[in-house]
Amino acid sequence: MSARQITLPFRSRQIEFEADPNADVIGRSYEEGGATITVVETCLNDPRRVMVERDLDGHTWSMPAWLMRLMFKETKRKRAA
């Protein structure tokens, strides 16, 4: 028998950080009734979703990032001439 070395396809040792596509909505908040809803972080399981927290009772849940962007959408007003 001849000895052979087998190499497995392990990941590289260098960690490459990707830019967070939802960084623009993290930290933003809006008021709903008597509570303030704040975007806390990007969801760990799905980078397309964000984690939001209600300050009234501390309840957290995830929701799509596009929906949060829709809530924060600012309407552009016409400039006066």
N, C-alpha and C positions, 0 to 999 in steps of 0.2 A: 504494500500500500504506500502511496506517496502522500505526503502531508501537503494540504492546500489550505490557504487562509481564505476565509469567506468574509466579505464585508457586507454589512447590512446597511440599508439606506436610512441612517439616522439623520435627524435634523442637524443643521449647522450649529455650532456652539455660540455663534454670535446672535444676540437677540436684536431683531429689527423691529422697531416700534413703528406702527402705522399711524398716520394722522387720523384723529377721531373725526369722522364726518359730521357728528352731532355736537361738536364743541360750541357751536354758535347758540344753541338753545340751553345748554347747561347753565344753571344759575338764574334763568329767567323765571318769572312768576306772573300769575294773574289771579284776580279775585273772583270767587264764585260764591255768591251769597255772603255768609259771614266768614268763610274760610279763604285762606290763601294757598293756592296750588303752586308748588315750586318744582322745577325739573332738577333732580339731584345728580343723576349720572346716566351713562349709557348702560343698557341691559347687558349682562355678562354672557347670556346665552345667544342673543340675537342683536348684532350691532345696528340693526335698522330700528330698534325700539329704544325708548328711554324710560328711566324710572322716575316717577313723580311722587311727591309727598304732600299730604294735606296737613297744614300746621295745626288745625283744630284738634285732631286726635292722633296725629303721627302715622296715619295709615299710608302705606306705600303700595304702588302698583305700577305695572308697565303699560305703555301705550305706544303706538307707532309715532316715530319722530315726525313724519310728514303731517300728522294731525296736530301736533304741537306747533309746528311752523305755521299751519293754517290759523291757529288760535292767536298767534303772535303777529300775524300779518298786519302791517301798518298800511293804512290807505294813504296814497299819495294825493296831496291836495294841490289844486291848481294855484299857481302863483298869480298874485295880483299884477296887472300890467302897469 
